[in-house]
């Protein structure tokens, strides 16, 4: 075989249609577009056009609600699910995954739904107040996993400013001593102003 013998596979290359070359060509006049209608126009329709109904790209922003980008999704485990473990067990993430109550890699939150019948040491990333009280009421303990939430310097400064009382409430001003009472029948001494002579004695 030589280079000049190489040919593409059958059907791989199709000859392009030559339209608009007169009625005798078979694709003249309307050039295969048919009579009238949207597809017969040169403009066609834009990408994402759905026939006149409200497109998907415009429907989605109209959905109500707010999605917090910092929202954490927990694997929720209720207290009623923890009663399957015997007394004294340390219930951690690996044990909950093994029991099918959570998926690997998920953060776990313990909620207070149901009754707890065991004394357990529970380790999770978050606890509801009722779940914490129920575990401790049975003699167990809780351990919060992960680092505590960090706040920025601006919020730290705002919290510190709230603890410091304002200057006017810091300490009450010292009261001035009241003047001594004058004796009866004696007028108060009048201080002579400069440039004025004292009245003569009679």
Residue pairs with C-beta under 8 A, 6 or more apart in sequence:
17 27
17 32
18 25
18 27
19 25
19 27
19 28
19 31
19 32
20 27
20 28
20 31
21 27
21 28
22 28
23 29
30 40
33 39
33 40
34 40
38 44
38 45
48 55
48 56
48 57
49 55
50 56
72 107
73 106
73 107
74 106
74 107
74 108
74 109
74 125
74 126
75 96
75 101
75 102
75 103
75 106
75 107
75 108
75 109
76 109
76 111
77 96
77 101
77 102
77 108
77 109
77 110
77 111
77 124
78 110
78 111
78 112
78 113
78 114
79 110
79 111
79 112
79 113
79 114
79 115
79 116
79 131
79 134
79 135
80 113
80 114
80 115
80 116
81 101
81 114
82 91
82 110
82 116
82 118
82 120
82 122
83 114
83 115
83 116
83 117
83 118
84 99
85 91
85 95
85 118
85 120
86 118
87 118
87 119
87 120
88 119
88 120
88 121
89 95
89 118
89 120
89 121
90 120
90 121
90 123
91 120
91 121
91 122
91 123
92 123
93 102
93 108
93 123
93 124
93 145
96 102
96 108
97 103
97 104
102 108
107 125
107 126
107 146
108 124
108 125
108 126
109 124
109 125
109 126
109 127
109 128
110 122
110 124
110 126
110 127
110 128
110 131
110 132
110 135
110 142
111 128
111 130
111 131
112 128
112 129
112 130
112 131
112 133
112 134
115 134
116 134
116 135
116 138
116 140
117 138
118 138
118 140
119 138
119 139
119 140
120 135
120 138
120 140
121 140
121 141
121 142
121 143
122 135
122 140
122 141
122 142
122 143
123 142
123 143
123 145
124 142
124 143
124 144
124 145
125 144
125 145
125 146
126 144
127 135
127 142
127 144
132 142
135 141
135 142
136 142
151 159
182 188
192 198
